Amino acid sequence: MRAKRKRLFNVWALVLATIVVISGCGNGGTSENADSAGSGSSQSEPVTITYSQWGTAEELHRTQELLDQFMKANSDIKVKLEGKDWGSYWDGLTANAAGGTLPDVFKTSYAYVEKYAELGIFKELDGLLAENQFDLNNVDKSLLGLHQYQGKQVSLPIDANVIVWYYNKAIFESEATNPHKAPVPSLEPTWDEITDIATKMTLDKNGKSADEAGFDAGNIVQWGLSISPGSTMDWFLEPELWSNGAKLVNDDGSLALETPEAMEVLNYFIDLTKNKKINTTPAQIEGLGGQVNLAITTSKVAMNPGGSWNTTNYQEAGVDYGISYLPKFKTNQTVVQPAGLAISSNTKHEEAAYKLLAWLAGPEGQTELAKQGYSIPANKAAADAYIATVGEDNKIFLDAQQYGIVSPFTTQKTDLVWTYGEQLLKLPLAGDGDLNAALKDLASKMQ
């Protein structure tokens, strides 16, 4: 009997213990979850996912603001931000891929989509996007195309830096720096128009313009424009080639600069520097600070190409600038440099990861991004919010996206742009050296 009572006591003790445990989970657990998720509506722990990106401390702070907004709207998901500088970010991503420890959601550059897609780190998004009815019509096809691999969407654009043409208004408005009253560029300038303007705006120490008799090309004090096609191939030379029906690289990755259409562009730019003397030489660019896209801040250059991000540089320099599309040969073209978001191919939290990606790349997150005023949203649903923040003058950055070329980076193109190209073409494209020999050398290195 004593043994039987002992067994009965143990059974009841087990039942009571179970009731206490269940009761504790139902009450204490709700309070704990409310604190961690920001809401008392959920009775389970929020799913924790990781989000990784490169950036400065300020950029990471702005991202955290967006993530806080997301978590406020999705209390069942907690997002942990991991940030690194540009160089260590990509090294870390490669190591994560090898070790199977990728973040659930991560930022990617359009320039590295192919490289990392070949490592198998991206989850294909087409099925998820269709299943959740994500509206891709609000994103330009040129941006989407730069985040595809073998025809599959592997990341979604979230911002869209764009290349445009800038001019220093003060130089055009002053009689001393614009004695021939050259007009400012039109919204869609041709190269003939820009060349004519730059000729009138290039002045020697005696105030003579480049088209006047007696012009002293050895003593130029103001240049009409500043371009360096050999050192800005990916963001300036390439769209100009497309504008004339040419390309930087062929579909198979080989060099495409020896076609008649391409040579016409290259020789045109050489002529601006070598013969017309209205463009800065590489040495002169160094004397002006070394950056073509900041040349107008020196007050010695009337016009230069640059990115949408350069408006901050101009404002800090106190430059009153105007903006037009890049000069064209035949058609308007530009480069849009969209960063994107991807989901890890081995994420264990696909649903939560997709929610974060769709929010950041969709109308809600893009509108919050636009309100920050630092990045151009890739999703047009946020266009009004962006203009309301930065002003009507910057609407051109949104409009220019329609002219973006779709030219994804391959291994060969990366070598061309960042390894061999500048070394071999910088001087020849300024009229100093044998262009044909340089092109043959470059073509052999890309095989």
C-alpha positions in Angstrom: 0.0 0.0 0.0 2.8 2.4 0.9 4.4 1.8 -2.5 1.1 2.3 -4.2 0.4 5.6 -2.4 3.9 6.7 -3.3 3.3 6.0 -7.0 0.0 7.9 -6.8 1.7 10.8 -5.1 4.4 10.9 -7.8 1.7 10.9 -10.5 -0.2 13.9 -8.9 3.1 15.7 -8.4 3.9 15.4 -12.1 0.4 16.6 -13.1 0.6 19.6 -10.8 4.1 20.4 -12.0 2.9 20.3 -15.6 0.0 22.7 -14.7 2.4 25.1 -13.1 4.7 25.1 -16.1 1.8 25.7 -18.5 0.4 28.4 -16.3 3.8 30.1 -16.1 4.2 30.0 -19.9 0.8 31.5 -20.4 1.2 34.4 -18.0 4.8 35.3 -17.5 5.6 34.4 -21.2 3.0 36.9 -22.5 4.6 39.7 -20.5 8.1 38.8 -21.7 7.0 38.6 -25.3 5.3 42.0 -25.0 8.5 43.6 -23.9 10.7 42.0 -26.6 8.3 42.4 -29.5 6.8 45.8 -28.6 3.3 44.4 -28.5 1.3 42.1 -26.2 -0.6 40.6 -29.1 1.8 37.7 -29.6 2.2 34.8 -27.1 5.4 33.4 -28.7 8.9 34.7 -28.9 9.6 36.8 -32.0 11.6 35.3 -34.8 15.1 36.8 -34.9 16.7 37.3 -38.3 20.0 39.0 -39.3 20.4 41.8 -41.8 23.8 42.7 -43.0 25.1 45.7 -45.1 28.2 47.8 -45.6 28.3 51.5 -44.7 29.5 54.3 -42.5 28.3 54.7 -38.9 25.9 57.4 -40.1 24.5 55.1 -42.9 24.1 52.2 -40.4 22.3 54.6 -38.1 19.8 55.5 -40.8 19.3 51.8 -41.6 18.6 51.1 -38.0 15.9 53.7 -38.1 14.3 51.9 -41.0 14.6 48.5 -39.2 13.0 50.0 -36.1 10.0 51.1 -38.2 9.8 47.6 -39.7 9.9 45.9 -36.3 7.2 48.3 -35.0 4.9 47.2 -37.8 5.9 43.5 -37.5 6.2 42.8 -33.8 6.7 39.0 -34.4 10.0 39.7 -36.1 13.2 41.0 -34.5 16.0 42.1 -36.8 19.6 42.2 -35.8 21.7 44.6 -37.9 25.3 43.7 -38.8 27.4 46.4 -40.4 30.9 46.5 -41.9 33.0 48.8 -44.1 32.9 48.2 -47.9 36.1 46.0 -48.1 35.5 43.8 -45.1 31.9 43.4 -46.0 32.6 41.5 -49.2 35.4 39.5 -47.6 33.0 38.5 -44.8 30.2 37.6 -47.3 32.6 35.3 -49.1 33.6 33.6 -45.8 30.0 33.3 -44.7 29.2 31.6 -48.0 32.0 29.1 -47.5 31.0 28.4 -43.9 27.2 28.3 -44.4 26.7 31.2 -42.0 25.1 33.8 -44.3 22.8 36.5 -42.8 19.1 36.0 -43.5 18.9 39.2 -45.6 21.8 41.2 -46.9 22.6 44.2 -49.1 24.3 43.6 -52.4 25.8 45.7 -55.1 24.7 45.5 -58.8 28.4 45.1 -59.6 28.8 41.9 -57.7 25.5 40.0 -58.5 27.1 37.6 -60.9 30.2 36.9 -58.8 28.1 36.0 -55.7 25.3 34.3 -57.6 27.9 31.9 -58.9 28.7 31.0 -55.2 25.0 30.1 -54.8 24.3 32.5 -51.9 21.1 34.1 -53.4 17.6 32.7 -53.0 15.7 33.1 -56.2 12.9 35.6 -55.6 10.5 35.2 -58.5 8.3 32.6 -56.8 8.1 34.6 -53.6 7.4 37.8 -55.4 4.6 36.3 -57.5 3.1 34.4 -54.5 3.0 37.6 -52.4 1.9 39.8 -55.4 4.8 42.2 -55.0 4.3 45.0 -57.6 7.4 45.1 -59.8 5.8 47.7 -62.1 7.0 50.5 -59.7 10.7 49.6 -60.4 12.3 50.4 -63.7 13.3 47.4 -65.8 16.9 48.7 -66.0 17.2 48.5 -62.3 15.6 45.1 -62.0 17.8 43.7 -64.8 20.9 44.6 -62.9 19.8 42.4 -60.0 19.0 39.4 -62.1 21.2 36.3 -62.7 20.5 34.0 -65.7 17.1 35.6 -66.0 16.1 35.1 -62.4 15.5 37.9 -59.9 18.0 37.3 -57.1 17.8 40.7 -55.4 15.5 43.7 -55.3 16.8 47.3 -55.9 16.4 49.6 -52.9 18.2 52.8 -54.0 19.2 54.2 -57.3 22.2 56.5 -57.6 22.2 58.0 -61.1 24.8 59.7 -63.3 23.9 63.2 -64.7 25.6 66.3 -66.1 26.3 69.2 -63.7 27.2 72.9 -64.4 28.3 75.7 -62.1 25.6 78.4 -62.5 27.8 81.2 -61.1 30.4 80.7 -63.9 27.7 81.0 -66.5 26.1 84.1 -64.8 29.3 86.2 -64.5 30.5 88.3 -67.4 34.1 87.8 -66.3 33.8 84.0 -66.6 31.3 83.9 -69.5 32.2 86.9 -71.7 30.6 85.3 -74.8 27.3 84.7 -72.9 27.2 80.9 -73.5 23.9 79.4 -72.5 23.6 76.8 -69.8 23.0 73.3 -71.1 19.5 72.2 -72.1 17.8 69.4 -70.3 18.7 66.9 -73.0 22.0 68.2 -74.4 23.7 66.8 -77.4 27.5 66.6 -77.6 27.5 69.2 -80.3 25.7 71.5 -78.0 28.0 70.8 -75.1 31.1 71.2 -77.2 29.9 74.6 -78.5 29.3 75.7 -74.9 32.6 74.4 -73.6 34.5 76.1 -76.4 33.1 79.5 -75.4 33.6 78.8 -71.7 37.3 77.7 -72.0 39.4 80.9 -71.4 43.1 81.6 -71.4 44.9 84.1 -69.0 44.1 86.9 -71.5 40.4 86.1 -71.5 40.3 84.7 -75.0 38.0 81.7 -75.5 39.1 78.5 -77.3 37.5 79.5 -80.5 39.2 82.9 -80.8 42.3 83.8 -82.7 45.4 84.0 -80.4 44.0 81.7 -77.8 46.9 80.6 -75.6 46.3 76.8 -75.0 49.4 76.7 -72.7 47.9 79.1 -70.2 44.3 78.1 -69.7 42.7 79.4 -66.5 39.1 78.1 -67.1 38.0 74.9 -68.8 34.6 74.4 -70.4 34.3 70.8 -69.1 36.1 68.1 -67.2 35.8 64.4 -68.3 38.2 61.5 -68.0 36.7 58.6 -70.1 39.7 56.3 -69.4 39.3 56.5 -65.6 35.5 56.6 -65.4 34.6 53.8 -67.8 31.8 52.2 -65.8 29.8 55.3 -65.0 30.7 57.8 -67.8 32.2 56.1 -70.9 29.8 53.2 -70.9 26.6 55.1 -71.2 28.1 57.4 -73.8 29.0 54.3 -75.9 25.5 53.1 -75.6 24.3 56.5 -76.7 26.1 55.9 -80.0 25.0 52.3 -80.5 28.2 50.8 -79.1 29.2 48.9 -75.9 32.0 48.6 -73.5 32.0 44.8 -73.5 30.4 42.1 -75.6 27.9 39.6 -74.3 30.7 37.0 -74.0 32.8 39.4 -71.9 35.3 40.4 -74.6 36.3 44.0 -75.3 33.9 45.8 -77.6 35.8 49.1 -78.1 37.1 48.4 -81.6 33.8 48.8 -83.5 33.2 51.9 -85.7 30.5 53.2 -83.3 32.8 52.8 -80.3 35.9 54.3 -82.0 33.7 57.3 -83.0 33.0 58.0 -79.4 36.6 57.5 -78.2 38.1 59.7 -80.9 35.5 62.4 -80.2 36.7 62.6 -76.6 40.3 62.6 -77.6 39.6 65.6 -79.9 38.0 67.5 -77.0 41.3 67.3 -75.0 44.1 67.0 -77.6 42.9 69.4 -80.3 40.1 71.6 -79.1 41.8 72.0 -75.6 38.4 72.5 -73.9 38.7 69.5 -71.6 41.1 69.0 -68.7 44.0 66.6 -69.2 44.7 63.9 -66.5 47.5 66.1 -65.1 45.2 69.2 -65.0 42.6 67.1 -63.2 45.1 66.2 -60.5 46.0 69.9 -60.2 42.3 70.6 -59.6 41.9 68.0 -56.8 42.0 64.8 -58.7 38.2 64.1 -59.1 36.4 64.8 -62.3 33.0 64.8 -60.7 34.1 67.6 -58.3 35.7 69.8 -60.9 33.0 72.5 -60.8 33.6 73.1 -57.1 37.0 74.6 -58.1 35.3 77.5 -60.0 37.8 76.7 -62.8 35.5 74.3 -64.7 32.1 75.0 -66.1 30.7 71.5 -66.5 31.3 67.9 -65.4 29.6 64.5 -65.1 28.8 63.2 -61.6 26.5 61.1 -59.5 23.4 62.1 -57.7 25.3 61.8 -54.4 27.6 64.7 -55.5 24.9 67.2 -54.7 26.1 67.0 -51.1 29.6 67.8 -52.1 28.5 70.8 -54.1 26.3 72.1 -51.3 29.2 71.8 -48.8 31.4 73.7 -51.3 28.7 76.4 -51.6 28.3 75.8 -55.4 25.0 76.8 -57.0 24.7 74.0 -59.5 22.4 73.1 -62.4 21.6 69.6 -63.7 20.8 68.1 -67.1 20.9 64.6 -68.5 24.2 63.2 -69.7 25.1 64.7 -73.2 24.0 62.3 -75.9 25.3 61.2 -79.3 22.1 59.6 -80.5 20.0 58.6 -77.5 19.7 59.6 -73.9 21.5 57.0 -71.7 22.9 56.9 -68.2 24.1 54.6 -65.5 22.0 53.8 -62.5 23.9 52.2 -59.7 21.2 50.4 -57.6 22.1 48.6 -54.4 19.8 45.7 -53.7 18.6 43.3 -51.0 18.8 39.6 -51.2 17.7 36.6 -49.1 20.2 33.9 -48.2 19.8 30.7 -50.0 20.1 28.8 -46.7 18.0 31.0 -44.5 15.9 29.1 -41.9 13.4 32.0 -41.7 12.2 32.5 -45.2 8.9 34.0 -44.3 10.4 36.6 -42.0 13.3 37.3 -44.3 10.8 37.9 -47.2 8.7 40.2 -45.1 11.8 42.4 -44.3 12.9 42.4 -48.0 9.5 43.3 -49.3 9.0 46.0 -46.7 12.4 47.7 -47.4 12.0 47.4 -51.2 8.3 48.1 -51.2 6.2 51.3 -50.8 6.4 51.5 -47.0 10.1 51.1 -46.5 11.0 53.1 -49.6 8.8 56.0 -48.4 10.6 56.0 -45.1 13.9 55.9 -47.0 12.8 58.8 -49.1 11.9 60.8 -46.0 15.5 60.5 -44.8 16.5 62.5 -47.9 19.9 60.8 -48.5 19.1 58.0 -50.9 17.0 58.0 -54.1 14.3 55.3 -53.7 14.3 52.7 -56.4 10.5 52.1 -56.0 8.5 54.8 -57.7 5.7 54.5 -55.1 8.0 56.6 -52.9 8.7 59.3 -55.6 6.3 61.9 -54.0 7.9 61.5 -50.6 11.3 61.9 -52.1 10.5 65.1 -53.9 8.7 66.5 -50.8 11.9 65.9 -48.9 14.6 67.1 -51.3 12.7 69.5 -53.6 11.4 69.6 -57.2 14.9 70.4 -58.6 16.1 66.9 -57.8 13.2 65.2 -59.6 15.6 64.7 -62.5 17.3 61.9 -60.5 14.0 59.9 -60.6 13.3 60.8 -64.3 16.8 59.8 -65.4 16.3 56.2 -64.2 14.3 55.5 -67.4 17.5 55.9 -69.4 19.5 53.5 -67.3 21.5 50.9 -69.3 21.3 47.3 -68.4 24.9 46.1 -68.3 25.6 43.8 -65.5 29.1 43.3 -64.2 30.9 40.1 -65.2 34.4 39.0 -64.1 35.9 40.3 -67.3 34.1 43.6 -67.0 35.3 44.0 -63.4 38.9 43.4 -64.6 38.4 46.0 -67.4 37.0 48.7 -65.2 39.0 48.3 -62.0 42.2 46.5 -63.0 43.5 47.0 -66.5 41.3 49.7 -68.1 42.4 52.8 -66.4 46.1 51.8 -66.5 46.0 51.3 -70.3 43.4 53.8 -71.5 43.6 56.9 -69.2 46.3 58.6 -71.1 45.4 57.5 -74.7 41.8 58.7 -74.3 43.3 62.1 -73.4 45.3 62.1 -76.6 48.6 61.0 -75.0 49.6 57.7 -76.4 48.7 55.1 -79.0 45.0 54.2 -78.6 45.0 51.3 -81.0 48.0 49.7 -79.3 46.3 50.2 -75.9 43.1 48.6 -77.1 44.9 45.5 -78.5 46.8 45.1 -75.2 43.6 45.4 -73.2 41.7 43.0 -75.4 44.4 40.4 -74.9 44.2 40.8 -71.1 40.5 40.2 -71.1 40.7 36.9 -73.0 
